[in-house]
Amino acid sequence: MSNKAAEKRYRFGFLLFFLLIYLFGSPFLHPYPSLGVIAHVLLSTALCFAVYAVQKAQNYRSFAMILLIPVLVLYWLGLYDIIPFSRHAAYLLLSVFYALLILAFTHQLARAHVITLNEIFATLCLYLIVGLLWGALYGLLYDISPGSYAGALLNDDWDTKYHVFNYFSLVTLTTLGYGDIAPQTPGAAALCQLEAVVGQFFIAVVVAWLVGNFVSEKQRKRQNR
């Protein structure tokens, strides 16, 4: 296998690696201002690998590449409040970008007929990006209306709440629900309800699809013997 083919085969593995490093490493970096920038670099790197993982079919990659530039610019501007409403715009564009990735990756998985390690990595990436999408939506709602959510983690005086809402999103997506962050308005509660439903739907449908394709592939191999 050529190096180019190997990179194409494991592109979701690269994306999954940076997503995991960002999600589980950034909370340890944010309390230290000198190290907190590393977390934002990790997310920016993950977004670039996400574009690389998108196939060129139906111009998904072109749209993702076009959207990536303003996403990164507004994200970094929003970190330091350089221009008014830059943080609002960053959350909004991140949400659109994540939604595009979800659409593209879902389309790629739907076209897969053979389950390989790359498809498993893609499924895990898709699940984590769904969590990031809702994390951006929670952040946008909280930034517009600070009373939408409340909890001990939101009382800490950190520069941004990106990692806090990513944590809250994944907890909600898995219906774990520690209760350390809670919605305070009907709109915020509805957003949480929708994510919980999507999380259960994802596990029920996508996992069943993976198992079904795997079993079908095994049966085809037995018939061809």
C-alpha positions, -999 to +999 in steps of 0.1 A: +000+000+000+014+035-010+018+062+016-009+082+000-033+053+001-024+046+037-031+083+047-064+082+029-074+049+046-066+062+081-076+099+078-104+093+103-078+078+127-059+111+125-090+131+131-101+109+160-067+112+176-068+150+177-105+151+188-097+129+218-066+149+227-086+181+225-116+169+244-098+151+272-067+173+274-080+208+271-097+209+305-063+204+322-048+232+302-074+260+305-067+269+341-032+279+331-033+309+307+002+301+293-009+266+283-045+273+275-036+284+240-025+248+233-061+236+237-072+261+210-044+250+187-055+214+192-091+223+182-079+242+152-058+213+141-087+189+146-109+211+124-082+210+096-081+172+098-119+171+097-118+189+063-092+165+051-114+135+062-143+148+041-146+132+007-148+153-024-182+139-034-210+164-038-186+193-031-187+187+007-149+192+010-151+224-010-178+238+012-159+227+043-126+243+031-144+276+023-161+277+057-130+266+076-112+299+071-138+323+086-144+297+113-108+297+124-105+335+121-136+342+142-127+315+167-094+331+175-109+366+174-136+355+197-111+341+222-098+376+229-130+396+221-110+416+195-141+427+177-177+431+190-198+400+187-168+379+174-176+353+200-212+351+190-202+347+153-176+321+163-201+299+180-226+303+152-201+295+124-187+266+144-222+252+147-227+255+109-193+239+103-200+210+126-234+205+110-217+203+076-192+177+088-220+156+103-239+157+070-207+148+050-196+120+073-231+105+075-232+105+037-198+088+035-208+062+060-241+055+043-222+047+011-198+023+028-206-014+021-176-029+038-168-021+075-132-014+080-112+002+108-116+035+090-154+033+091-153+025+128-130+056+133-155+076+112-184+065+134-165+076+166-156+109+150-192+115+140-204+109+175-178+133+190-186+160+164-223+157+173-212+165+209-191+194+197-221+208+177-243+209+207-214+223+228-212+252+203-250+257+204-249+257+242-220+282+242-239+305+217-271+304+238-252+311+270-232+339+254-264+355+242-283+349+274-259+341+303-288+329+326-296+300+302-274+276+321-260+275+357-236+254+376-204+253+395-182+249+364-197+280+349-187+301+379-150+297+373-134+328+359-118+313+328-113+331+295-139+310+276-164+283+283-157+262+252-145+231+271-172+234+298-200+233+273-182+205+254-182+185+286-219+193+293-227+183+258-211+149+260-227+143+293-261+151+279-254+132+247-248+100+267-277+108+290-253+106+320-265+138+336-244+146+366-265+177+373-234+199+379-246+221+350-283+225+343-306+245+319-324+274+335-348+284+307-373+264+286-353+270+254-321+257+270-340+227+284-354+219+249-319+220+234-308+195+260-338+173+253-331+173+216-294+163+221-304+134+245-328+121+218-302+124+191-277+105+213-300+076+218-310+076+182-273+075+172-265+045+193-297+026+183-294+032+145-257+037+137-245+008+159-272-014+144-261-004+109-225-012+117-234-046+131-258-053+101-231-045+075-205-066+094-228-096+095-237-092+059-201-090+049-194-122+068-222-140+051-210-129+017-176-143+024-190-176+035-211-179+003-181-171-019-160-199-004 
